[in-house]
Amino acid sequence: MSGTAAQEGWSLRPATLEDVEEIAVAELELFPDEAWNVFQLAGEIGHPDRRYVVASRGADASGELLGYAGIMLAGDLADLHTIGTRDEGRGIGRALLAWCEQKARDGGAERMLLEVREDNDRARAFYTAAGYREIDRRRGYYRIRGRGIDALVMQRELDGGTGA
């Protein structure tokens, strides 16, 4: 936990199946057009090649859910599956991403990939500031109310450091 997290009264911990319902509610709040349901989230959190984290209020992260993130490990590659925060501007997103990057390194990954909606300027700026660069485009990847929205594929090389 960073000094900022301690000062702000929140911390990180690995997600468990007990977190699935609260994450699903947050998914609906944050991504109403593309939210994962409880069954998808349970499958992800319980999968041996996935690593999920929650940010919650309290020194032991047992309070209100403030954010969550998850990755898939695949050899020398990790894929950021999801990241969301309910409380912006407090460093929660940066801490979640750094946690995921460290777990990716620990799992043998040398680089991290992610997809971001082309029209999500805030997320694109966040990832660019964290060292990600655009490497590809997936046309019509997101289907929102019958309309295709491109995904930008971004990548970051994971060095041996402690995260972004």
Steps between C-alpha positions, in 0.01 A plus 500: 500500500635840408522794737218662306279197554570500874431873523179459300379206711496222241715200411535216250454128543455202267139455392309193617175338394335686789567824307317393183161655575644837602728506194200415279308798644800725433524361145140606436570847639824551309438307177122474458522404132763230540488384864612151590246299701560311825556171319765646269672673792494184714657306212770762464584531870505122544715432193860392571645726227325815621597749769235738636532777757258726685552842654277553800468733794699413810852391580399137435290585191189358666277804447315648205631398157674792329651319202611173349718362223598168348749346262544178304845340500612329178871419509708808426183704443235633736170655395324760712141374497336773705568797722245730657486757776203655675701783655715686247800719570629317809762279335286186517524428126877547501533267801279235338697514176834481685373196696397329176832577335689354797288184500564473124876523560477248784318266257776528239346760271732732312226724362143599571227551241163667539208616290343839555199654332606746234257758641626471860740794505553491877602134501723547196679789672533293821663209316725727293622671819573152642725419205263313268510562127247422230603201286179398322129563450215249522218630284153470654638318806245658734131469414312780672128531426547343159794721407855374458772695680864429427737379769851634507751234599770641723816338630768565759824314548528387862845562637626357826384810690219545746232625262379814331 
